[in-house]
C-alpha cells in the first residue's frame, strides 16, 4: 500500500507514534454547521446581498425563459458532470498517481503527476465550451446545451481539483 500523502494526517500519525498530545479534533456538529454555512447559506447570501449576482441570475432566468423544470435540468447536468469529474479524479489518483508514489522513496514524487485529471479535463472543457457555443441558440433543442454542460462540468472539475492538488503538493509547507 502507498503511504498517506496528506500532510495533516501524516503529522497527526507521527505525533501519535511519538506519544505527543494531540489537539482535539472539531466535533461533527461544528463541521456540519460549517459545511452548511459554506455550501448552502453563502450562495443565498451572495444572491441577496450582491446586486450583480442577483441581476445576473435574474437576467439568465428571464432571457432564456427557463421554467423551474428547465432550471432544474441545467443544475442536474452540472451535478452529473461533477460526479463524472469526481470519478475521473479518483481513477487517475488510484491508477496513475498512487502506483508512482509507491515506487518513490517516502512517497514523494514531483507534483506534476497530480495534473493527469487536468490533462483529461482540459480536452473536455474545450469540447464542452465549443459545443455549447455552437448549440446555445433558440432554434436548437435544450437537450444539446444541457449535454454540453455535463461535458463542461466534467472537465472543469477535473482541472480545478488536480490544479488544487498540484498547488497543495507544491507549497505544502505553506498550508495550514
C-alpha distance (Angstrom), angle and dihedral (degrees) to the residues before:
residue distance angle dihedral
X1 . . .
X2 3.76 . .
X3 3.77 119.9 .
X4 3.78 119.1 -105.3
X5 3.84 108.0 -92.6
X6 3.83 97.5 -168.0
X7 3.82 105.9 104.8
X8 3.83 100.3 -149.7
X9 3.81 89.9 54.7
X10 3.81 93.8 46.4
X11 3.82 90.7 48.7
X12 3.80 90.4 49.5
X13 3.83 91.6 50.1
X14 3.80 91.7 46.8
X15 3.81 91.4 50.6
X16 3.81 90.3 48.9
X17 3.84 90.9 50.9
X18 3.81 90.9 50.4
X19 3.80 90.9 49.4
X20 3.79 94.5 -117.4
X21 3.78 121.4 153.5
X22 3.76 111.5 -98.0
X23 3.77 121.3 -142.5
X24 3.79 111.4 -112.6
X25 3.77 113.2 -97.1
X26 3.77 118.8 -124.6
X27 3.80 117.0 -92.2
X28 3.78 118.8 -104.1
X29 3.80 92.2 -116.5
X30 3.80 91.9 57.4
X31 3.81 90.8 47.3
X32 3.80 90.8 50.6
X33 3.79 91.2 47.2
X34 3.81 90.0 52.8
X35 3.82 91.1 47.2
X36 3.81 92.2 51.3
X37 3.79 91.6 46.1
X38 3.79 93.1 51.4
X39 3.80 100.6 39.1
X40 3.77 103.4 34.3
X41 3.77 111.2 18.7
X42 3.80 99.8 40.2
X43 3.84 95.1 59.9
X44 3.80 90.6 47.6
X45 3.80 90.0 48.2
X46 3.81 90.3 49.6
X47 3.79 90.8 48.7
X48 3.79 92.9 51.4
X49 3.81 101.3 35.9
X50 3.80 103.7 37.4
X51 3.80 111.3 65.4
X52 3.80 93.2 -160.3
X53 3.81 92.9 56.5
X54 3.80 91.1 46.1
X55 3.80 93.8 49.0
X56 3.81 92.9 46.5
X57 3.81 90.0 53.0
X58 3.80 91.5 45.8
X59 3.81 91.6 47.0
X60 3.79 92.5 49.5
X61 3.80 92.5 49.2
X62 3.82 93.9 47.5
X63 3.79 101.2 39.9
X64 3.79 93.9 51.4
X65 3.83 94.6 39.0
X66 3.79 91.4 -132.6
X67 3.75 118.1 178.0
X68 3.80 121.7 -156.5
X69 3.82 93.7 -88.2
X70 3.81 93.5 51.5
X71 3.80 91.6 47.5
X72 3.79 89.9 49.9
X73 3.79 90.6 49.1
X74 3.79 90.8 54.6
X75 3.80 91.8 49.6
X76 3.81 90.1 46.1
X77 3.80 89.7 54.9
X78 3.81 89.1 52.6
X79 3.82 89.1 51.8
X80 3.82 91.9 49.8
X81 3.81 91.5 48.4
X82 3.79 91.4 48.0
X83 3.81 91.1 50.6
X84 3.81 90.3 50.6
X85 3.80 89.1 48.8
X86 3.80 90.7 50.5
X87 3.80 91.1 51.1
X88 3.82 90.0 48.6
X89 3.81 91.9 51.9
X90 3.82 91.6 47.7
X91 3.82 92.7 48.6
X92 3.82 92.7 47.6
X93 3.79 89.9 47.8
X94 3.81 94.2 47.8
X95 3.80 99.5 42.0
X96 3.81 104.0 28.6
X97 3.81 111.9 22.3
X98 3.82 104.4 35.3
X99 3.84 96.0 47.8
X100 3.81 89.5 52.0
X101 3.81 91.3 45.7
X102 3.81 90.2 52.3
X103 3.82 90.8 56.6
X104 3.81 94.8 52.8
X105 3.80 124.0 78.6
X106 3.80 112.2 -98.3
X107 3.81 88.9 3.2
X108 3.81 89.4 -87.1
X109 3.78 112.6 141.3
X110 3.79 129.0 160.1
X111 3.80 110.6 -73.3
X112 3.81 89.5 -125.8
X113 3.80 87.9 83.4
X114 3.81 88.1 70.2
X115 3.81 89.3 68.2
X116 3.82 98.4 75.5
X117 3.83 93.3 100.5
X118 3.82 88.7 48.3
X119 3.79 90.4 55.5
X120 3.79 90.4 53.2
X121 3.79 92.9 39.9
X122 3.79 94.7 50.6
X123 3.80 90.0 60.8
X124 3.82 91.6 47.2
X125 3.79 90.7 46.2
X126 3.80 92.5 52.9
X127 3.80 93.3 45.7
X128 3.80 91.8 46.5
X129 3.80 94.5 49.9
X130 3.82 94.0 45.4
X131 3.80 92.2 46.3
X132 3.80 91.6 46.9
X133 3.81 92.0 49.9
X134 3.80 90.5 52.5
X135 3.81 96.2 46.7
X136 3.82 105.7 35.6
X137 3.79 94.8 101.5
X138 3.78 131.5 114.7
X139 3.82 93.2 -118.2
X140 3.83 92.1 58.9
X141 3.79 122.5 77.4
X142 3.79 117.9 -100.1
X143 3.82 89.1 -121.7
X144 3.80 94.8 75.2
X145 3.83 97.5 54.1
X146 3.81 89.9 42.8
X147 3.82 90.3 55.5
X148 3.80 90.1 48.1
X149 3.79 89.1 53.9
X150 3.82 87.8 58.1
X151 3.82 90.0 53.5
X152 3.81 92.0 44.8
X153 3.82 94.2 48.5
X154 3.81 89.9 47.0
X155 3.79 92.5 54.1
X156 3.79 94.5 38.9
X157 3.80 93.2 55.1
X158 3.81 91.8 46.7
X159 3.80 92.0 51.8
X160 3.80 94.3 43.4
X161 3.81 97.6 47.3
X162 3.79 96.2 44.0
X163 3.81 93.9 46.9
X164 3.80 89.4 48.6
X165 3.82 89.8 50.9
X166 3.80 89.0 47.8
X167 3.81 91.8 53.1
X168 3.81 92.3 47.2
X169 3.82 91.6 49.4
X170 3.80 92.2 45.7
X171 3.80 97.8 46.4
X172 3.82 99.8 27.3
X173 3.78 92.2 139.3
X174 3.79 90.0 63.0
X175 3.81 97.4 51.5
X176 3.76 121.2 102.4
